[in-house]
Structures are given as structure tokens and as C-alpha cells.
Amino acid sequence: MDVLVERGFAGTSVAEVARRAGVSKGVVNCNFPTKEDLSGEEVTSLYRDAGTKITEATGDGDSVIGELATYIRSNLAFVAHHPRHVRAVMEVAANMRPADATPGGEDPLSAHLRELFERGQATGEVADVDAGVLALTIRASIDTAAARATCDPTADPRGHAEHLVTIVRRAMQAKELR
């Protein structure tokens, strides 16, 4: 992770990771034959850890709006606690695309939010807004706050979360858009 943060994806090599770990390149290559494999493990590990923390925080909320507020807060609290990890993952995400990835489609994080909004719309708790647009808006805001937190020591991910919760709560409860 440190190599990714300090040198970026392009400057990261399996040899440098091995050197810093105090092992031979062959030891690293045994588990991670390429830089992409090694970097992919960093991404998987962070998402696993973040997913566990966010799932523990959200659980089965009493309301869709309450569950969403907890989701936003727990996402950005994780960012506040793990800025170097988040920066490493962002470095990988910006520079590495799986060879078999097809462009387009909805990412799993946005899909989860869209489904949450649709559930709230079905019960009447959430206003009739485009659930997909709202999901993308929230993910973009969380991701932008995360990016800022990784490089700006004055950034306040928790404060961002509170403002975002207020904005989204108002949008979701609006009966008519003006």
C-alpha cells in the first residue's frame, strides 16, 4: 500500500513491494504474479473491510432515510480512519481496468443505493425522484469527499457526511421539486 500511495500506480512494481517487505520478488510473485494482481488484492481488501464496517453500521434500519444517513456517515467515517488505504485504492481504480471488463452498466455501490431508494418509494417514504440519478449523486459526493480527504489534511469527511445527509434527506422528502 505504501508504494502505491508514494509512487502511484505507474511507479509501483512487484520488485519494490518485495524490497520494502524484506522478501524476494519471487515470494511476492508466488501469490501475485503481476502488479495488477497485487493491486487488485489491495482494492479487494479495502472493499471487504469497508463493506463489513458499513454493513455493521447500517444493519436493518427502521427507515430508508435513516439507513441511508447511516450509510453515508459510515462510508465517510471509514475514509476518515483510513485515508492512506483509500488513496491507494483510488490510485488503482484510476489506472487499472480489468481486461475482461465491459464498459457501461451500473456499479454495485450505486445499484445498492438505487434499490434502497426504490424500496422507500414503494412504501411512500421517499419522494418520486429518479432513484438512479440520486444514487449516482450520492456516490459521486462520497467519492469526491474521499478523494479530497486523501490529499488535503484540512478535509473533513465527517462534516461532509452531515451536509450530504441534510441535502439528501431534504431531496428524498420533497413532495414537489421546484
Accessible surface in RSA format (square Angstrom, percent):
REM  Atomic radii and reference values for relative SASA: ProtOr
REM  Chains: A
REM  Algorithm: Lee & Richards
REM  Probe-radius: 1.40
REM  Slices: 20
REM RES _ NUM      All-atoms   Total-Side   Main-Chain    Non-polar    All polar
REM                ABS   REL    ABS   REL    ABS   REL    ABS   REL    ABS   REL
RES MET A   1    68.92  35.7  34.20  22.6  34.72  82.7  34.24  29.1  34.68  45.9
RES ASP A   2    63.03  44.2  60.62  60.3   2.41   5.7   8.91  21.0  54.12  54.0
RES VAL A   3     5.61   3.7   5.54   5.0   0.07   0.2   5.54   4.8   0.07   0.2
RES LEU A   4     9.29   5.2   8.33   6.0   0.96   2.4   8.33   5.9   0.96   2.6
RES VAL A   5    13.90   9.1   5.67   5.1   8.23  19.8   6.52   5.7   7.38  20.0
RES GLU A   6   102.95  59.1  64.77  49.0  38.18  90.9  37.96  73.4  64.99  53.1
RES ARG A   7   119.84  50.3  93.97  47.9  25.86  61.6  29.24  40.0  90.60  54.9
RES GLY A   8    15.90  19.6   0.00   N/A  15.90  19.6  13.99  38.4   1.91   4.3
RES PHE A   9    17.14   8.6  17.13  10.6   0.01   0.0  17.13  10.4   0.01   0.0
RES ALA A  10    96.08  88.3  68.19 105.2  27.88  63.4  71.95 101.3  24.13  63.9
RES GLY A  11    34.17  42.1   0.00   N/A  34.17  42.1  26.57  72.9   7.59  17.0
RES THR A  12     6.59   4.7   2.75   2.8   3.84   9.2   2.79   3.7   3.80   5.7
RES SER A  13    46.83  39.6  43.92  58.6   2.92   6.7  39.44  84.0   7.39  10.4
RES VAL A  14    12.12   8.0   9.05   8.2   3.07   7.4   9.05   7.9   3.07   8.3
RES ALA A  15    47.91  44.1  42.66  65.8   5.25  11.9  43.49  61.2   4.42  11.7
RES GLU A  16    16.44   9.4  14.10  10.7   2.34   5.6   4.41   8.5  12.03   9.8
RES VAL A  17    30.88  20.3  29.48  26.7   1.40   3.4  29.91  26.0   0.97   2.6
RES ALA A  18     1.83   1.7   1.83   2.8   0.00   0.0   1.83   2.6   0.00   0.0
RES ARG A  19   156.48  65.7 136.73  69.7  19.75  47.0  74.16 101.4  82.32  49.9
RES ARG A  20    95.72  40.2  59.33  30.2  36.38  86.6  38.99  53.3  56.72  34.4
RES ALA A  21    68.49  63.0  31.43  48.5  37.06  84.3  44.77  63.1  23.72  62.8
RES GLY A  22    67.26  82.9   0.00   N/A  67.26  82.9  35.71  98.0  31.55  70.7
RES VAL A  23    62.49  41.1  44.56  40.3  17.94  43.2  54.07  47.0   8.42  22.8
RES SER A  24    67.56  57.1  52.09  69.5  15.47  35.6  53.00 112.9  14.56  20.4
RES LYS A  25   106.96  52.2 100.95  61.9   6.01  14.3  47.10  42.4  59.86  63.8
RES GLY A  26    46.56  57.4   0.00   N/A  46.56  57.4  34.89  95.8  11.66  26.1
RES VAL A  27    81.92  53.9  76.40  69.2   5.52  13.3  80.52  70.0   1.41   3.8
RES VAL A  28    15.32  10.1  11.42  10.3   3.91   9.4  15.32  13.3   0.00   0.0
RES ASN A  29    47.70  32.9  40.99  39.6   6.71  16.2  16.98  40.9  30.72  29.7
RES CYS A  30   107.78  81.5  71.58  79.8  36.20  85.1  22.96  58.2  84.81  91.5
RES ASN A  31   105.65  72.9  81.37  78.6  24.28  58.5  13.41  32.3  92.24  89.2
RES PHE A  32    52.24  26.1  52.24  32.4   0.00   0.0  52.24  31.7   0.00   0.0
RES PRO A  33    87.54  63.8  68.26  62.2  19.28  70.1  69.30  57.2  18.24 113.4
RES THR A  34    60.62  43.1  56.55  57.3   4.07   9.7  58.28  78.3   2.33   3.5
RES LYS A  35    42.94  20.9  39.43  24.2   3.51   8.3  21.01  18.9  21.93  23.4
RES GLU A  36    78.88  45.3  76.35  57.8   2.53   6.0  36.47  70.5  42.41  34.6
RES ASP A  37    65.96  46.2  55.11  54.9  10.84  25.6  15.67  36.9  50.28  50.1
RES LEU A  38    31.82  17.7  29.52  21.1   2.30   5.8  29.52  20.7   2.30   6.2
RES SER A  39     2.39   2.0   1.38   1.8   1.01   2.3   1.01   2.1   1.38   1.9
RES GLY A  40    19.53  24.1   0.00   N/A  19.53  24.1  18.77  51.5   0.76   1.7
RES GLU A  41    70.33  40.4  66.81  50.5   3.52   8.4  24.51  47.4  45.82  37.4
RES GLU A  42    32.44  18.6  29.23  22.1   3.21   7.6   6.73  13.0  25.70  21.0
RES VAL A  43    29.90  19.7  29.90  27.1   0.00   0.0  29.90  26.0   0.00   0.0
RES THR A  44    69.02  49.1  64.03  64.9   4.98  11.9  41.48  55.7  27.53  41.6
RES SER A  45    37.74  31.9  37.74  50.4   0.00   0.0  11.58  24.7  26.15  36.6
RES LEU A  46    15.83   8.8  13.30   9.5   2.53   6.4  15.35  10.8   0.48   1.3
RES TYR A  47   111.51  52.1 105.26  59.9   6.25  16.3  69.33  52.1  42.18  52.0
RES ARG A  48   130.39  54.7 118.88  60.6  11.51  27.4  69.54  95.0  60.85  36.9
RES ASP A  49    70.36  49.3  67.12  66.8   3.24   7.7  13.53  31.8  56.83  56.7
RES ALA A  50    12.64  11.6  12.64  19.5   0.00   0.0  12.64  17.8   0.00   0.0
RES GLY A  51    30.92  38.1   0.00   N/A  30.92  38.1  30.40  83.4   0.52   1.2
RES THR A  52    70.10  49.9  62.83  63.7   7.28  17.3  47.45  63.7  22.65  34.2
RES LYS A  53   112.18  54.7 107.24  65.8   4.94  11.8  54.85  49.4  57.34  61.1
RES ILE A  54    22.53  12.8  22.53  16.8   0.00   0.0  22.53  16.2   0.00   0.0
RES THR A  55    92.56  65.8  89.37  90.6   3.19   7.6  65.16  87.5  27.40  41.4
RES GLU A  56   128.09  73.5  94.29  71.3  33.80  80.5  49.87  96.5  78.22  63.9
RES ALA A  57    51.81  47.6  21.04  32.5  30.77  70.0  32.06  45.1  19.75  52.3
RES THR A  58    22.97  16.3  13.79  14.0   9.18  21.9   2.36   3.2  20.61  31.2
RES GLY A  59    42.35  52.2   0.00   N/A  42.35  52.2  32.79  90.0   9.56  21.4
RES ASP A  60   147.41 103.3 116.44 115.9  30.97  73.2  36.80  86.6 110.61 110.3
RES GLY A  61    34.99  43.1   0.00   N/A  34.99  43.1  14.14  38.8  20.85  46.7
RES ASP A  62   158.84 111.3 115.56 115.0  43.27 102.3  41.32  97.2 117.52 117.2
RES SER A  63    42.43  35.9  35.80  47.8   6.63  15.3  30.47  64.9  11.95  16.7
RES VAL A  64     7.21   4.7   6.51   5.9   0.70   1.7   6.51   5.7   0.70   1.9
RES ILE A  65    13.25   7.5  12.65   9.4   0.60   1.4  12.65   9.1   0.60   1.6
RES GLY A  66    29.17  36.0   0.00   N/A  29.17  36.0  26.59  73.0   2.58   5.8
RES GLU A  67    17.74  10.2  16.47  12.5   1.26   3.0   2.42   4.7  15.32  12.5
RES LEU A  68     3.01   1.7   3.01   2.2   0.00   0.0   3.01   2.1   0.00   0.0
RES ALA A  69     4.34   4.0   2.78   4.3   1.56   3.6   3.97   5.6   0.37   1.0
RES THR A  70    43.14  30.7  42.09  42.7   1.05   2.5  17.98  24.2  25.16  38.0
RES TYR A  71    10.32   4.8  10.32   5.9   0.00   0.0   9.59   7.2   0.73   0.9
RES ILE A  72     0.45   0.3   0.45   0.3   0.00   0.0   0.45   0.3   0.00   0.0
RES ARG A  73    90.79  38.1  88.34  45.0   2.46   5.9  40.66  55.6  50.14  30.4
RES SER A  74    16.02  13.5   9.41  12.6   6.62  15.2  13.54  28.8   2.48   3.5
RES ASN A  75    15.08  10.4  12.96  12.5   2.11   5.1   0.54   1.3  14.54  14.1
RES LEU A  76     0.00   0.0   0.00   0.0   0.00   0.0   0.00   0.0   0.00   0.0
RES ALA A  77    28.65  26.3  28.60  44.1   0.05   0.1  28.60  40.3   0.05   0.1
RES PHE A  78    11.74   5.9   8.05   5.0   3.69   9.6  10.95   6.6   0.79   2.3
RES VAL A  79    10.31   6.8  10.31   9.3   0.00   0.0  10.31   9.0   0.00   0.0
RES ALA A  80    29.08  26.7   5.19   8.0  23.89  54.4   9.27  13.1  19.81  52.5
RES HIS A  81   126.06  68.9  99.09  68.9  26.97  69.0  63.52  65.5  62.53  72.8
RES HIS A  82    50.12  27.4  47.44  33.0   2.67   6.8  23.73  24.5  26.38  30.7
RES PRO A  83    50.61  36.9  50.06  45.6   0.55   2.0  50.41  41.6   0.20   1.3
RES ARG A  84   104.11  43.7 102.51  52.3   1.60   3.8  59.76  81.7  44.35  26.9
RES HIS A  85    69.24  37.8  69.24  48.1   0.00   0.0  42.04  43.3  27.21  31.7
RES VAL A  86    10.19   6.7  10.19   9.2   0.00   0.0  10.19   8.9   0.00   0.0
RES ARG A  87    95.21  40.0  94.66  48.3   0.55   1.3   8.39  11.5  86.82  52.6
RES ALA A  88     0.00   0.0   0.00   0.0   0.00   0.0   0.00   0.0   0.00   0.0
RES VAL A  89     8.38   5.5   8.38   7.6   0.00   0.0   8.38   7.3   0.00   0.0
RES MET A  90    59.42  30.8  54.51  36.1   4.91  11.7  55.38  47.1   4.04   5.3
RES GLU A  91    50.32  28.9  46.72  35.3   3.60   8.6   3.67   7.1  46.64  38.1
RES VAL A  92     2.85   1.9   2.85   2.6   0.00   0.0   2.85   2.5   0.00   0.0
RES ALA A  93    52.84  48.6  43.23  66.7   9.61  21.9  50.66  71.3   2.18   5.8
RES ALA A  94    75.11  69.1  44.57  68.8  30.54  69.5  51.95  73.2  23.16  61.3
RES ASN A  95    77.86  53.7  47.17  45.6  30.69  73.9  10.03  24.1  67.84  65.6
RES MET A  96    40.70  21.1  30.98  20.5   9.72  23.1  33.62  28.6   7.08   9.4
RES ARG A  97   167.22  70.2 144.18  73.5  23.04  54.9  71.21  97.3  96.01  58.2
RES PRO A  98    81.21  59.2  66.03  60.2  15.18  55.2  76.11  62.8   5.11  31.7
RES ALA A  99   115.48 106.2  68.26 105.3  47.22 107.4  80.00 112.7  35.47  94.0
RES ASP A 100   126.85  88.9  99.53  99.1  27.32  64.6  51.27 120.7  75.58  75.4
RES ALA A 101    55.88  51.4  28.26  43.6  27.62  62.8  36.59  51.5  19.29  51.1
RES THR A 102   114.53  81.5  97.46  98.8  17.07  40.7  67.83  91.1  46.70  70.6
RES PRO A 103   136.37  99.4 104.39  95.2  31.98 116.3 116.40  96.1  19.97 124.1
RES GLY A 104    71.73  88.5   0.00   N/A  71.73  88.5  39.35 108.0  32.38  72.5
RES GLY A 105    82.58 101.8   0.00   N/A  82.58 101.8  42.67 117.1  39.91  89.4
RES GLU A 106    84.96  48.8  48.52  36.7  36.44  86.8  36.60  70.8  48.37  39.5
RES ASP A 107    63.61  44.6  55.58  55.3   8.03  19.0  41.67  98.1  21.94  21.9
RES PRO A 108   109.76  80.0  98.48  89.8  11.28  41.0 104.40  86.2   5.36  33.3
RES LEU A 109    63.30  35.3  63.11  45.2   0.19   0.5  63.30  44.5   0.00   0.0
RES SER A 110     1.34   1.1   1.34   1.8   0.00   0.0   0.61   1.3   0.72   1.0
RES ALA A 111    18.94  17.4  18.94  29.2   0.00   0.0  18.94  26.7   0.00   0.0
RES HIS A 112    81.75  44.7  78.92  54.9   2.83   7.2  52.35  53.9  29.41  34.2
RES LEU A 113     0.00   0.0   0.00   0.0   0.00   0.0   0.00   0.0   0.00   0.0
RES ARG A 114    59.40  24.9  59.40  30.3   0.00   0.0  19.33  26.4  40.07  24.3
RES GLU A 115    96.78  55.6  90.83  68.7   5.96  14.2  32.36  62.6  64.43  52.6
RES LEU A 116     3.90   2.2   1.66   1.2   2.24   5.6   3.27   2.3   0.63   1.7
RES PHE A 117     0.00   0.0   0.00   0.0   0.00   0.0   0.00   0.0   0.00   0.0
RES GLU A 118    74.20  42.6  68.52  51.8   5.67  13.5  28.59  55.3  45.61  37.2
RES ARG A 119   121.23  50.9 114.38  58.3   6.84  16.3  64.24  87.8  56.99  34.5
RES GLY A 120     0.00   0.0   0.00   N/A   0.00   0.0   0.00   0.0   0.00   0.0
RES GLN A 121    49.59  27.7  31.33  22.9  18.27  43.5  17.95  38.2  31.65  24.0
RES ALA A 122    91.81  84.4  47.50  73.3  44.32 100.8  60.25  84.8  31.56  83.6
RES THR A 123   102.12  72.6  63.39  64.3  38.74  92.3  70.79  95.1  31.33  47.4
RES GLY A 124    53.72  66.2   0.00   N/A  53.72  66.2  32.67  89.7  21.05  47.1
RES GLU A 125    57.78  33.2  38.47  29.1  19.31  46.0  34.87  67.4  22.91  18.7
RES VAL A 126     7.30   4.8   0.00   0.0   7.30  17.6   0.54   0.5   6.76  18.3
RES ALA A 127    14.67  13.5   3.89   6.0  10.77  24.5  13.01  18.3   1.66   4.4
RES ASP A 128   142.94 100.1 112.14 111.6  30.81  72.8  38.28  90.1 104.66 104.4
RES VAL A 129    27.45  18.1  16.19  14.7  11.26  27.1  23.45  20.4   4.00  10.9
RES ASP A 130    92.72  64.9  72.93  72.6  19.79  46.8  33.19  78.1  59.52  59.4
RES ALA A 131     8.59   7.9   4.14   6.4   4.45  10.1   4.14   5.8   4.45  11.8
RES GLY A 132    19.51  24.1   0.00   N/A  19.51  24.1  16.77  46.0   2.73   6.1
RES VAL A 133    90.58  59.6  89.73  81.2   0.85   2.0  90.24  78.4   0.33   0.9
RES LEU A 134    19.24  10.7  17.80  12.7   1.45   3.6  19.01  13.4   0.23   0.6
RES ALA A 135     0.00   0.0   0.00   0.0   0.00   0.0   0.00   0.0   0.00   0.0
RES LEU A 136   105.98  59.0 103.75  74.2   2.23   5.6 103.86  72.9   2.12   5.7
RES THR A 137    73.82  52.5  66.62  67.5   7.19  17.1  56.00  75.2  17.81  26.9
RES ILE A 138     0.00   0.0   0.00   0.0   0.00   0.0   0.00   0.0   0.00   0.0
RES ARG A 139    21.62   9.1  21.62  11.0   0.00   0.0   8.44  11.5  13.18   8.0
RES ALA A 140    56.19  51.7  48.36  74.6   7.84  17.8  55.42  78.0   0.78   2.1
RES SER A 141    25.24  21.3  17.51  23.4   7.73  17.8  17.73  37.8   7.51  10.5
RES ILE A 142     3.03   1.7   3.03   2.3   0.00   0.0   3.03   2.2   0.00   0.0
RES ASP A 143    66.37  46.5  64.67  64.4   1.70   4.0  23.68  55.7  42.69  42.6
RES THR A 144    90.01  64.0  86.09  87.3   3.92   9.3  64.02  86.0  25.99  39.3
RES ALA A 145     8.43   7.8   2.04   3.1   6.39  14.5   6.92   9.7   1.51   4.0
RES ALA A 146     7.62   7.0   7.62  11.8   0.00   0.0   7.62  10.7   0.00   0.0
RES ALA A 147    36.97  34.0  34.49  53.2   2.49   5.7  35.22  49.6   1.76   4.7
RES ARG A 148   129.89  54.5 124.40  63.4   5.50  13.1  45.94  62.8  83.96  50.9
RES ALA A 149    17.36  16.0   4.37   6.7  12.99  29.5   5.33   7.5  12.02  31.9
RES THR A 150    21.88  15.6   7.18   7.3  14.70  35.0   0.39   0.5  21.49  32.5
RES CYS A 151    93.46  70.7  61.19  68.3  32.27  75.8  31.97  81.0  61.49  66.3
RES ASP A 152    36.76  25.7  32.90  32.8   3.85   9.1  14.56  34.3  22.20  22.1
RES PRO A 153   134.42  98.0  94.11  85.8  40.31 146.5 106.85  88.2  27.57 171.3
RES THR A 154   109.87  78.1  83.68  84.8  26.19  62.4  80.07 107.5  29.80  45.1
RES ALA A 155    19.00  17.5   3.28   5.1  15.72  35.8   3.56   5.0  15.44  40.9
RES ASP A 156    85.58  59.9  76.84  76.5   8.74  20.7  31.97  75.2  53.60  53.5
RES PRO A 157    13.06   9.5  10.96  10.0   2.11   7.7  12.83  10.6   0.24   1.5
RES ARG A 158   110.08  46.2 108.76  55.4   1.32   3.1  56.41  77.1  53.67  32.5
RES GLY A 159    19.94  24.6   0.00   N/A  19.94  24.6  18.76  51.5   1.18   2.7
RES HIS A 160    63.47  34.7  56.50  39.3   6.97  17.8  39.43  40.6  24.04  28.0
RES ALA A 161     1.36   1.3   1.36   2.1   0.00   0.0   1.36   1.9   0.00   0.0
RES GLU A 162    78.94  45.3  77.61  58.7   1.33   3.2  47.78  92.4  31.16  25.4
RES HIS A 163   130.56  71.4 129.03  89.7   1.53   3.9  78.14  80.5  52.42  61.0
RES LEU A 164    10.79   6.0   9.45   6.8   1.34   3.4  10.26   7.2   0.53   1.4
RES VAL A 165     7.13   4.7   5.58   5.0   1.55   3.7   6.59   5.7   0.55   1.5
RES THR A 166    56.53  40.2  54.40  55.1   2.13   5.1  30.24  40.6  26.29  39.7
RES ILE A 167   111.35  63.4 107.26  79.9   4.09   9.8 109.71  79.0   1.64   4.5
RES VAL A 168     4.06   2.7   3.68   3.3   0.39   0.9   4.06   3.5   0.00   0.0
RES ARG A 169    86.30  36.2  84.98  43.3   1.32   3.1  33.04  45.2  53.26  32.3
RES ARG A 170   173.57  72.9 164.75  84.0   8.82  21.0  61.84  84.5 111.74  67.7
RES ALA A 171    33.25  30.6  26.50  40.9   6.75  15.4  32.61  45.9   0.64   1.7
RES MET A 172     0.19   0.1   0.14   0.1   0.05   0.1   0.00   0.0   0.19   0.3
RES GLN A 173    93.61  52.3  81.76  59.8  11.85  28.2  27.78  59.1  65.83  49.9
RES ALA A 174    28.56  26.3  17.12  26.4  11.44  26.0  27.14  38.2   1.42   3.8
RES LYS A 175   187.01  91.2 148.40  91.1  38.60  91.9 111.51 100.4  75.49  80.4
RES GLU A 176   133.30  76.5 117.37  88.8  15.93  37.9  43.43  84.0  89.87  73.4
RES LEU A 177   125.28  69.8 102.34  73.2  22.94  57.7 103.62  72.8  21.65  58.3
RES ARG A 178   269.87 113.3 188.50  96.1  81.37 193.7 103.33 141.2 166.54 100.9
END  Absolute sums over single chains surface
CHAIN  1 A    10312.6       8065.9       2246.7       5816.6       4496.0
END  Absolute sums over all chains
TOTAL         10312.6       8065.9       2246.7       5816.6       4496.0
